[in-house]
């Protein structure tokens, strides 16, 4: 019934579903791998529908799980992902300034933190997302860029990293 | 469980209780009512709201009595200052982001949150409001979801997922952003929602409610150019009194008729008339399928939530559905053809309002194919009808909406003299009355099918095997040399059991009755809110009392139905019946 229209390939998804079907926590693992294999690192509606049908898990429950974890994105993500910790320790050590600096440098005008946990820059260069805690509170403030966790971050260091990314470098 | 009891101390009193109960249930048996909010017996038990806390000696923190069970010697305080303070704070936090438009709220008189706030002496506005909400979801015909009034108790999610196995809604997002929502937040109309309205019955606030159309109906009643007729579903007579403050199980048939006349309806008719008609058509259809080798088991088609369910979840089994329209829709078709012609009413100036225990009836009335009367006039006297089709049924109001209209009009139902329905579409039988409760359609059909086939009266009209509120009931009735095997299910999780048997090719039945809501229409989604088992029992008993009281108790003996066939329709399953009384179904992907 579901048509696969996103960038994710049906074959890739099929393999992921078959490899995990019936294992404990299959839904979560499949969602995670499905997002990873998507070129734009997100879960499209057709992907969610396919997984729902295959696992016979109701659509509302698949959606419930996909929106519960901040790791999952239902919108296409940028080429780089910047995760800013907004936990209490990081907040008191200035994570709001880091968040605002990242948003401004990426040309993102509006981010309603109470309502959403991620936003992608208009040029799809990067996605900024917030999380509740990395569990590294002693090293606050903490951010993660393209999977690498960096502690005791400052605005200056962040700006330097963003410039490096712009020039095509890595972290 | 007697003999197994343990002794605990509740508020200084030693009490023997059943240890398999939770503390809240155990306290109830000892006469103490602990306030609850997210907990609802037989529906949800997720310990999220914190309203039912009690103090247990030796426990570090307060205990949620809806999930905790008592242990021998447990010392419980149910209303210490600490307990009251905690409960009050829990409610104040729930109220923090809750709108304060109680005066104009649809649940003004029946809001559990408001009642709790009152009981606990809550001070309003202790916390600042910070949440923004999306506008209400008006996408479906039957139900409105207003996020701003949701307190995330989870009752609707539980009833939708577990009782009904529909899974239209679930919790989405997390933490302060948590909401109850549909897949991709598309709204109920795009979801698997069957509009049964069970969520609106269990919701403690106005976060889920019926789509109120009473204003439109008041408007039509005030328009002198219109003839507005009303039909009342069987279950309304057993619940309208309750909705207006009378004890559960009050039977108010005659007072309801009087109240509807006072509201200004030109004719007060009865859906029970077309319930009898349904039995004639559906009974004949069953016999035809039995004799000619049609698709069996045949399944009843009166409950529009159930129709929505099978169209969405079991489209491969649509051939099992009786092609009979529901009594509500049969009434609309017959009223706007047969009756309009007989009474000399221009069909386009006629409005049909139905009073239903049901939110899905609103959707059913708006199905595009439900314009059989317009089609009929087009064929017979095209000048009498406008070029654009009109619906057979214009508005379907729930019991709750009618109760609101009666209150608004200042009518005191208890003081009204009983009045009779109008002829001819107000004539009915006891068989039609019991349509309103689970097993009733089956019993009514058996009374008629038996007598038609056997050509002799039944020794006893009561088919007790199909009565009562058990999940699935079965019986075997010898009719014309075959043992007709029947089954009755109410609540969609129970329906699934019978449907899965059919799918697997091992269903032993010839005829199945399915009602979407637990208890049948007496427990419908448009009925007075928060119906527990006792209330449903009382409504159920009221309908059987009415059946017993009536002179005619078999559909095929309804003289007005006989006249309808004689003067207009011809015979059951005839050409005109097919045009006006039967329908077809289609898969509903979501």
Boltz contact constraints between the chains, C-beta under 6 A:
constraints:
  - contact:
      token1: [A, 45]
      token2: [B, 184]
      max_distance: 6.0
  - contact:
      token1: [A, 58]
      token2: [B, 167]
      max_distance: 6.0
  - contact:
      token1: [A, 59]
      token2: [B, 183]
      max_distance: 6.0
  - contact:
      token1: [A, 60]
      token2: [B, 167]
      max_distance: 6.0
  - contact:
      token1: [A, 60]
      token2: [B, 169]
      max_distance: 6.0
  - contact:
      token1: [A, 60]
      token2: [B, 170]
      max_distance: 6.0
  - contact:
      token1: [A, 60]
      token2: [B, 183]
      max_distance: 6.0
  - contact:
      token1: [A, 61]
      token2: [B, 170]
      max_distance: 6.0
  - contact:
      token1: [A, 63]
      token2: [B, 183]
      max_distance: 6.0
  - contact:
      token1: [A, 64]
      token2: [B, 170]
      max_distance: 6.0
  - contact:
      token1: [A, 64]
      token2: [B, 171]
      max_distance: 6.0
  - contact:
      token1: [A, 64]
      token2: [B, 172]
      max_distance: 6.0
  - contact:
      token1: [A, 67]
      token2: [B, 172]
      max_distance: 6.0
  - contact:
      token1: [A, 67]
      token2: [B, 173]
      max_distance: 6.0
  - contact:
      token1: [A, 68]
      token2: [B, 174]
      max_distance: 6.0
